[in-house]
Amino acid sequence: MLPVLMRPAGRNAETSIKIQDDMKRFTRQKAETLHALVKTVKQRIENINTGGCGVLAYYLSEFLAMKGYPSQIICLDGEFDRYDTEHQSNMRAIADRDKKSSFVYDHFGLKVGDYFIDANILTRSADIPNIYGHLKPLGTMSRSDLKFLISLDDKWNHRYDRSQNDHMKKLLYGIVCRFSREVKTA
């Protein structure tokens, strides 16, 4: 189980239980349907996993929430010893909205139900280290915290062209709307 490092403010215990119940109902079939659609973004957005993964995780999480599908943004990193040191200070700096700090993450993805989804893979969350052998899940991050990180252009890999963000946002909105329609008719 991933540690929850930051919880969105105002979430009460009843809401947390409802979200956990909703996530358990996110079946393998729904996960496969969503992932098949998400993979199409990789064909349209250049270098999505080289600086665009945070943007994908942010908007996908936002649009899924609008359609009633809760998710968690997962932070991954290849330096396994960073959890107790740099990651903790990252989370404090993010919470303080400190733009001068150096933030260290190798990848972001989304946990929906028991499944981890990004532009490349769909797997059970527990299997992330088996798929991404060099990456370890460090914990979760709120959408507002990731939105703050996304706004810091100089902190991301510059191989990803950030002018693609609006296009990716539109693509992901369409994908989530299509996903929502498809699972309702299934």
Secondary structure, DSSP 8 states (H G I E B T S, - for coil): --------TT--HHHHHHHHHHHHT--HHHHHHHHHHHHHHHHHSTTTTTT-HHHHHHHHHHHHHHTT---EEEEEES-GGGIIIIIHHHHHHHHTT-TTS----SEEEEEETTEEE-SS-EEEGGGHHHHSTT-EEEEEE-HHHHHHHHT-GGGS-TTS-GGGHHHHHHHHHHHHHHHHHHHHH-
